Amino acid sequence: MTKRILISLAIIGAVSAIVVGATTAYFSDTETASGNTFTAGTLNLQVGNDDPYTEHITIDNITPSPGFPDWVWVGPVYTVKNIGTLPGKLSIEFRNVVNEENGRREPEIEAGDESEDSGELGKHLKLVNVTAKIGTGKWTPIYTWPYLSVNDTDGRTFDIGILEAGETAKLDLDWWLSDDPNINVVQSDSVEFDIIFKLEQVH
């Protein structure tokens, strides 16, 4: 009797071991995804046919106009293109305004020009219009009012819009020199400044 009990207990123990072992065994399959390549996107703004980011402007030898919209100096139309692979936010920034006196003549002195070191053209020449055309869209006003003197544009940034990869934008800047009574102070003066074109990643 005791022998049968021991044999039975041994059988039960063996079966229990098989059951426990079976609970820890799972079907499995492993696959490897190969050929994974990550490439960083690019942002590259082309201005005209080159890749400058800064356009240096010199304005001189212009004459006053009775009033807007009969301005006398229409800036060039800039063509910019995103030749990268990512969309970017396009903007322009004005920097480094420098006014040159270029000597004081009698009409300037009579009009009240008292400075021999710095010209007055940047004070009287106004930015009256910034318009942009992105892709095949329409010309859109970016800035129109209040008119800004060249001096007041120094450090100003104007957001143009989103430029998709491969997309082209055109920018037009127009200027007006008023014919106020003391405008003789700008005779022979010139003003220089930089326009910095920026294309920043869209977050």
PAZAPA-4460 file (N, C-alpha, C; in steps of 0.05 Angstrom, whole numbers, plus 32768, in hexadecimal, padded with zeros to 4 digits):
% residues 203
    n_x    n_y    n_z   ca_x   ca_y   ca_z    c_x    c_y    c_z   seq   type   mol
   8011   7FE8   8000   8000   8000   8000   8011   8019   8000     1      M     A
   8025   8019   8010   8037   8030   8012   8046   8033   7FF9     2      T     A
   804D   801D   7FEC   805C   801E   7FD3   804B   802A   7FBD     3      K     A
   8030   8023   7FBC   801E   802E   7FA8   801B   804D   7FAC     4      R     A
   8019   8055   7FC5   8017   8072   7FCB   802F   8081   7FC2     5      I     A
   8047   8076   7FC6   805F   8083   7FBE   8061   8086   7FA0     6      L     A
   8059   806F   7F92   8059   8070   7F75   8046   8085   7F6B     7      I     A
   802E   8087   7F77   801A   809B   7F6F   8024   80B7   7F73     8      S     A
   8031   80BB   7F8A   803C   80D6   7F8F   8051   80DD   7F7B     9      L     A
   8061   80CA   7F73   8076   80CF   7F60   806B   80D7   7F45    10      A     A
   8055   80C8   7F3D   8048   80CE   7F24   803C   80EB   7F24    11      I     A
   802F   80F1   7F3A   8023   810C   7F3D   8039   8122   7F3B    12      I     A
   8050   811D   7F49   8066   8130   7F48   8070   8134   7F2B    13      G     A
   8073   811F   7F1C   807D   8120   7F01   8069   8130   7EEF    14      A     A
   8050   812A   7EF2   803B   8138   7EE2   803B   8156   7EE9    15      V     A
   803E   815D   7F03   803F   8179   7F0B   8056   8187   7EFE    16      S     A
   806D   817A   7EFD   8085   8186   7EF1   8080   818B   7ED4    17      A     A
   8073   8179   7EC6   806D   817D   7EA9   805A   8194   7EA6    18      I     A
   8046   8197   7EB6   8032   81AD   7EB4   8040   81C7   7EB9    19      V     A
   8050   81C9   7ECE   805F   81E2   7ED4   8071   81E9   7EBD    20      V     A
   807F   81D6   7EB3   8091   81DC   7E9C   8081   81E5   7E84    21      G     A
   806A   81DA   7E80   805A   81E2   7E69   8051   81FF   7E6B    22      A     A
   804C   8209   7E83   8042   8224   7E87   8057   8239   7E81    23      T     A
   8070   8232   7E80   8086   8245   7E7B   808F   8244   7E5E    24      T     A
   8084   8234   7E4D   808C   8232   7E31   8077   8240   7E20    25      A     A
   8081   8254   7E0F   8070   8264   7DFD   807A   8262   7DE1    26      Y     A
   8067   8264   7DCE   806F   8267   7DB2   807D   8281   7DAE    27      F     A
   8091   8283   7D9E   809F   829C   7D99   80A9   829D   7D7D    28      S     A
   80AD   82B6   7D73   80B8   82BA   7D58   80C6   82D5   7D58    29      D     A
   80DD   82D6   7D4D   80EE   82EF   7D4D   80F4   82F6   7D30    30      T     A
   80EE   8310   7D2A   80F4   831A   7D0F   8107   8332   7D12    31      E     A
   8117   8337   7CFF   812A   834D   7CFF   8123   8360   7CE7    32      T     A
   811D   837A   7CEE   8119   838D   7CD9   8133   839A   7CD2    33      A     A
   813D   8394   7CBA   8157   839E   7CB2   8154   83B5   7C9F    34      S     A
   816A   83C3   7C99   816A   83D8   7C86   815F   83F2   7C90    35      G     A
   815E   83F7   7CAA   8153   8410   7CB5   8167   8426   7CB1    36      N     A
   815F   843C   7CA4   8170   8453   7C9F   8161   846C   7CA7    37      T     A
   816E   847D   7CB7   8162   8497   7CBF   8173   84AD   7CB3    38      F     A
   8165   84BF   7CA4   8173   84D5   7C97   8168   84F0   7CA1    39      T     A
   8179   8501   7CAA   8170   851B   7CB3   8166   852C   7C9C    40      A     A
   8150   853A   7CA0   8145   854C   7C8C   8157   8565   7C89    41      G     A
   8152   8574   7C74   8163   858C   7C70   8151   85A4   7C6C    42      T     A
   815B   85BB   7C75   8150   85D5   7C70   8165   85E6   7C61    43      L     A
   815F   85EF   7C49   8172   85FD   7C39   8163   8612   7C29    44      N     A
   8169   862C   7C2F   815B   8642   7C22   816D   864D   7C0C    45      L     A
   8163   864D   7BF4   8172   8659   7BDE   8166   8674   7BD6    46      Q     A
   8177   8688   7BD5   816E   86A3   7BCD   8178   86A9   7BB1    47      V     A
   8166   86AD   7B9E   816E   86B0   7B83   817A   8696   7B78    48      G     A
   8191   8698   7B6C   819F   8680   7B62   81B5   8677   7B74    49      N     A
   81B9   8684   7B8A   81CE   867E   7B9D   81C3   8676   7BB8    50      D     A
   81D5   8672   7BCB   81CC   866B   7BE6   81D5   8680   7BFB    51      D     A
   81D1   869A   7BF5   81D7   86AD   7C0A   81C0   86AE   7C1E    52      P     A
   81C6   86B7   7C36   81B1   86BB   7C4A   81AD   86D8   7C50    53      Y     A
   81C0   86E9   7C46   81BF   8705   7C4B   81C1   8715   7C31    54      T     A
   81AF   8728   7C2D   81B1   873A   7C16   81B8   8755   7C20    55      E     A
   81CE   8761   7C15   81D6   877B   7C1D   81CB   8790   7C0A    56      H     A
   81BC   87A3   7C15   81AE   87B7   7C05   81BA   87D3   7C09    57      I     A
   81BE   87E1   7BF4   81C7   87FD   7BF5   81B3   880E   7BE5    58      T     A
   81A8   8822   7BF1   8194   8833   7BE4   81A0   8850   7BE3    59      I     A
   81A2   885A   7BCB   81AB   8876   7BC7   81A0   8881   7BAD    60      D     A
   81A5   889A   7BA9   819E   88A8   7B90   8180   88A5   7B89    61      N     A
   816F   88A8   7B9E   8152   88A7   7B99   8147   88C3   7B9F    62      I     A
   812F   88C7   7B95   8122   88E2   7B99   8107   88DF   7BA7    63      T     A
   80FE   88F5   7BB4   80E5   88F3   7BC3   80CD   88EF   7BB0    64      P     A
   80B7   88E5   7BBB   809E   88E1   7BAD   8088   88EE   7BBC    65      S     A
   8073   88F8   7BAD   805D   8905   7BBB   804F   88F4   7BCF    66      P     A
   804D   88DA   7BCB   8040   88C9   7BDE   803B   88AE   7BD4    67      G     A
   8036   889C   7BE7   802F   8880   7BE0   8014   8880   7BD1    68      F     A
   8010   8871   7BBC   8022   885B   7BB3   8036   8863   7B9E    69      P     A
   803B   887D   7B9A   804E   8885   7B85   806A   8884   7B90    70      D     A
   8072   886D   7B9C   808D   886B   7BA6   80A1   886A   7B8F    71      W     A
   80BA   8870   7B95   80CE   8872   7B7F   80E2   885C   7B80    72      V     A
   80E3   884D   7B96   80F7   8837   7B97   80E9   881D   7B9E    73      W     A
   80E7   880D   7B8A   80DB   87F2   7B8E   80F1   87DE   7B8F    74      V     A
   80F3   87D1   7BA5   8108   87BE   7BA9   8106   87A6   7B96    75      G     A
   811C   8797   7B93   811B   877F   7B82   8108   876A   7B8E    76      P     A
   80FD   8759   7B7D   80EE   8743   7B86   8101   872C   7B8B    77      V     A
   8102   8723   7BA4   8113   870D   7BAB   8105   86F2   7BA8    78      Y     A
   8113   86E0   7B9B   8108   86C5   7B98   8118   86B2   7BAA    79      T     A
   810A   86A5   7BBC   8117   8692   7BCF   810A   8676   7BCB    80      V     A
   811B   8662   7BD0   8111   8646   7BCD   811B   8635   7BE3    81      K     A
   8109   8624   7BED   8111   8610   7C01   811B   85F7   7BF2    82      N     A
   8135   85F4   7BEF   8140   85DE   7BE0   8147   85C6   7BF3    83      I     A
   813D   85C7   7C0C   8140   85B1   7C1E   812A   859D   7C1C    84      G     A
   8128   858C   7C30   8114   8577   7C30   80FE   857B   7C45    85      T     A
   8100   8590   7C55   80ED   8596   7C6B   80E0   85B1   7C66    86      L     A
   80C7   85B4   7C70   80BA   85CE   7C6F   80C8   85E1   7C83    87      P     A
   80C7   85FB   7C7E   80D3   860E   7C90   80C4   8628   7C91    88      G     A
   80C7   8636   7CA7   80BA   8650   7CAB   80CD   8666   7C9F    89      K     A
   80C3   8674   7C8B   80D3   8688   7C7E   80CF   86A3   7C8B    90      L     A
   80E5   86B2   7C8F   80E3   86CD   7C9A   80FB   86DD   7C8F    91      S     A
   80F8   86F8   7C91   810E   8709   7C8A   8113   871C   7CA2    92      I     A
   812C   8723   7CA5   8134   8735   7CBB   8146   874B   7CB0    93      E     A
   8141   8763   7CBA   8152   877A   7CB2   8167   877F   7CC8    94      F     A
   817F   8783   7CBE   8195   8787   7CD1   81A9   879B   7CC5    95      R     A
   81BA   87A6   7CD7   81D2   87B5   7CD0   81CC   87CE   7CBF    96      N     A
   81B8   87DE   7CC7   81B2   87F7   7CB8   81C9   880B   7CBD    97      V     A
   81D4   8815   7CA7   81E9   8829   7CA8   81E2   8841   7C96    98      V     A
   81E1   8859   7CA1   81DC   8871   7C92   81F6   8880   7C8D    99      N     A
   81F9   8887   7C73   8211   8897   7C6B   8209   88B3   7C63   100      E     A
   8218   88C7   7C6D   8211   88E2   7C67   821B   88EA   7C4B   101      E     A
   8233   88E1   7C43   823F   88E7   7C29   8243   8905   7C25   102      N     A
   8248   8913   7C3A   824D   8930   7C38   8233   8940   7C3A   103      G     A
   8235   8958   7C46   821D   896A   7C49   821F   8980   7C35   104      R     A
   820A   8982   7C25   8208   8998   7C11   81F7   89AE   7C1C   105      R     A
   81F7   89C5   7C0E   81E8   89DC   7C18   81CB   89D7   7C1C   106      E     A
   81BC   89C9   7C0A   81A0   89C4   7C0F   819C   89B3   7C28   107      P     A
   81AE   89A1   7C2E   81AB   8991   7C46   81AE   89A2   7C60   108      E     A
   81C2   89B3   7C5F   81C6   89C4   7C77   81AE   89D7   7C7B   109      I     A
   81A4   89E2   7C65   818D   89F4   7C67   8174   89E6   7C71   110      E     A
   8172   89CC   7C6B   815B   89BC   7C74   815E   89B3   7C91   111      A     A
   8175   89B8   7C9D   8179   89B1   7CB9   818B   899A   7CBF   112      G     A
   8199   8991   7CAA   81AC   897A   7CAE   81C3   8983   7CBE   113      D     A
   81C6   8979   7CD7   81DC   8981   7CE8   81F1   896B   7CED   114      E     A
   81ED   8954   7CE0   81FF   893E   7CE5   8212   893A   7CCE   115      S     A
   822C   8938   7CD4   823F   8932   7CBF   8247   8915   7CC0   116      E     A
   823E   8906   7CD3   8246   88EA   7CD7   8232   88D6   7CCD   117      D     A
   8218   88DC   7CCE   8204   88C9   7CC7   81EE   88D6   7CB6   118      S     A
   81E7   88C8   7CA0   81D3   88D3   7C8E   81B7   88CF   7C9A   119      G     A
   81A3   88DC   7C8C   8187   88DC   7C95   8175   88CB   7C83   120      E     A
   8180   88BF   7C6E   816E   88B0   7C5C   8160   8899   7C69   121      L     A
   816D   888B   7C7B   8160   8875   7C89   8149   887D   7C9B   122      G     A
   8148   8897   7CA2   8132   88A1   7CB3   811A   88A8   7CA2   123      K     A
   811E   88B0   7C89   8108   88BA   7C78   80FF   88A6   7C64   124      H     A
   810F   8892   7C5D   8107   887E   7C4A   80F6   8869   7C58   125      L     A
   80DE   8864   7C4E   80CA   8853   7C5C   80C6   8839   7C4D   126      K     A
   80C5   8823   7C5D   80BC   880A   7C53   809E   880A   7C53   127      L     A
   8092   8808   7C3C   8074   880B   7C3A   8066   87F1   7C33   128      V     A
   8075   87DD   7C2A   8068   87C5   7C21   807B   87AD   7C21   129      N     A
   8072   8798   7C2E   807F   877E   7C2B   806A   876A   7C23   130      V     A
   806D   875F   7C0B   8059   874B   7C02   8068   8732   7BFA   131      T     A
   805A   871B   7BFB   8066   8702   7BF5   8053   86F0   7BE6   132      A     A
   805F   86DF   7BD5   8050   86CB   7BC7   805D   86B1   7BCB   133      K     A
   804F   869E   7BD8   805B   8684   7BDE   804F   866F   7BCA   134      I     A
   8061   8661   7BBD   8058   864D   7BA9   8047   8659   7B94   135      G     A
   8030   864D   7B8F   801D   8657   7B7A   8007   8668   7B86   136      T     A
   800B   8670   7B9F   7FF6   8680   7BAC   7FF6   869D   7BA2   137      G     A
   7FE5   86AD   7BAF   7FE3   86C9   7BA7   7FF7   86DB   7BB7   138      K     A
   7FFC   86F2   7BAC   800D   8706   7BBB   7FFD   870E   7BD4   139      W     A
   800B   870C   7BEB   7FFF   8711   7C05   800E   8727   7C13   140      T     A
   8000   873B   7C1E   800E   8750   7C2D   8019   8744   7C47   141      P     A
   8032   8749   7C4D   803F   8741   7C66   8041   8758   7C79   142      I     A
   8047   8770   7C6E   8048   8788   7C7E   8041   87A0   7C6D   143      Y     A
   802F   87B1   7C78   8027   87C9   7C68   8025   87E2   7C7A   144      T     A
   8020   87DF   7C93   801B   87F7   7CA3   8021   87F2   7CC0   145      W     A
   802C   8806   7CCF   8034   8820   7CC6   804E   881F   7CB7   146      P     A
   8052   8832   7CA5   806B   8833   7C96   8083   8834   7CA9   147      Y     A
   8097   8825   7CA3   80AF   8825   7CB4   80C6   8832   7CA6   148      L     A
   80D4   8843   7CB4   80ED   884E   7CA9   8102   8837   7CA8   149      S     A
   8115   883A   7C96   812A   8826   7C95   8137   8823   7CB0   150      V     A
   813B   8839   7CBE   8147   8838   7CD9   8137   8826   7CEC   151      N     A
   811C   8828   7CEA   810B   8819   7CFC   8108   87FC   7CF4   152      D     A
   8112   87F4   7CDD   8111   87D8   7CD5   8128   87C8   7CE2   153      T     A
   813C   87D6   7CEB   8154   87C8   7CF5   814C   87B6   7D0C   154      D     A
   8151   879C   7D09   814A   8789   7D1D   812E   877D   7D1B   155      G     A
   811F   8787   7D08   8104   877D   7D04   8103   8763   7CF3   156      R     A
   80F2   8751   7CFB   80EE   8738   7CEC   80D2   8737   7CE2   157      T     A
   80CE   872E   7CC9   80B4   872B   7CBD   80B1   870D   7CB5   158      F     A
   809C   8701   7CC0   8096   86E5   7CBA   8087   86E4   7C9F   159      D     A
   8091   86D3   7C8D   8086   86D1   7C72   8072   86BA   7C70   160      I     A
   8078   86A3   7C7B   8066   868C   7C7A   8076   8672   7C78   161      G     A
   8067   865C   7C74   8074   8642   7C73   807C   863C   7C56   162      I     A
   8094   8634   7C52   809F   862D   7C38   80A4   860F   7C38   163      L     A
   8094   8601   7C28   8097   85E4   7C27   80B1   85DC   7C18   164      E     A
   80B9   85C3   7C1C   80D1   85B9   7C0D   80CC   85BC   7BEF   165      A     A
   80E0   85C8   7BE2   80DE   85CC   7BC5   80CD   85E4   7BBC   166      G     A
   80C2   85F2   7BCF   80B0   8609   7BC8   80BF   8623   7BC6   167      E     A
   80B5   8634   7BB5   80C1   864E   7BAF   80AF   8665   7BBA   168      T     A
   80BC   867A   7BC3   80AD   8692   7BCC   80B9   86AA   7BBF   169      A     A
   80A9   86BE   7BBA   80B3   86D8   7BB0   80AC   86EE   7BC5   170      K     A
   80BF   8700   7BC9   80BC   8715   7BDD   80C0   8730   7BCF   171      L     A
   80AF   8743   7BD5   80B0   875E   7BC9   80B1   8772   7BDF   172      D     A
   80C5   8784   7BE0   80C7   879A   7BF3   80C7   87B4   7BE5   173      L     A
   80B6   87C6   7BED   80B3   87E0   7BE0   80B8   87F7   7BF4   174      D     A
   80C4   880C   7BEA   80CD   8822   7BFB   80C4   883D   7BF0   175      W     A
   80C0   8850   7C02   80B6   886A   7BFA   80C6   8880   7C09   176      W     A
   80CF   8894   7BF9   80DC   88AB   7C05   80C9   88C3   7C03   177      L     A
   80C0   88CC   7C1A   80AC   88E1   7C1B   80B7   88FC   7C12   178      S     A
   80A6   890E   7C0B   80AF   8929   7C02   80A8   893D   7C17   179      D     A
   80AE   8937   7C31   80A8   894B   7C46   80B9   8963   7C43   180      D     A
   80B3   897A   7C50   80C1   8993   7C4C   80DF   8992   7C51   181      P     A
   80E7   8980   7C63   8104   8980   7C6A   8113   8969   7C5D   182      N     A
   8108   895E   7C47   8113   8947   7C3A   812F   894C   7C2E   183      I     A
   8136   8966   7C2B   8151   896C   7C20   8167   8962   7C32   184      N     A
   8161   895A   7C4B   8176   8951   7C5D   8182   8936   7C53   185      V     A
   8174   8928   7C41   817E   890E   7C38   818E   8910   7C1E   186      V     A
   8191   8928   7C13   819F   892A   7BFA   81BB   891E   7BFC   187      Q     A
   81C2   890D   7BE9   81DC   88FF   7BE7   81DF   88E9   7BFC   188      S     A
   81CC   88E6   7C0E   81CF   88D1   7C23   81CA   88B5   7C17   189      D     A
   81D3   88A1   7C24   81CE   8886   7C1D   81C9   8875   7C36   190      S     A
   81BC   885F   7C33   81B7   884D   7C4A   81BC   8830   7C41   191      V     A
   81C8   8821   7C52   81CE   8805   7C4D   81C2   87F4   7C63   192      E     A
   81BA   87DB   7C5B   81B0   87C9   7C6F   81B1   87AC   7C64   193      F     A
   81AE   8799   7C76   81AD   877D   7C6E   8191   8772   7C71   194      D     A
   8189   8761   7C5E   8171   8751   7C60   817A   8734   7C64   195      I     A
   8173   8728   7C7A   817B   870D   7C81   8163   86FB   7C7C   196      I     A
   8166   86E7   7C6A   8151   86D4   7C64   8155   86BC   7C76   197      F     A
   813F   86B4   7C83   8141   869D   7C96   812C   8688   7C8F   198      K     A
   8134   866F   7C92   8121   8658   7C8F   8126   8646   7CA8   199      L     A
   8111   8645   7CB9   8114   8636   7CD2   8101   861E   7CD2   200      E     A
   810A   8609   7CDF   80FA   85F1   7CE0   80DF   85F6   7CED   201      Q     A
   80CA   85EA   7CE2   80AF   85EC   7CED   80AD   85D7   7D03   202      V     A
   80A7   85E0   7D1C   80A5   85CD   7D32   808A   85C0   7D33   203      H     A
***
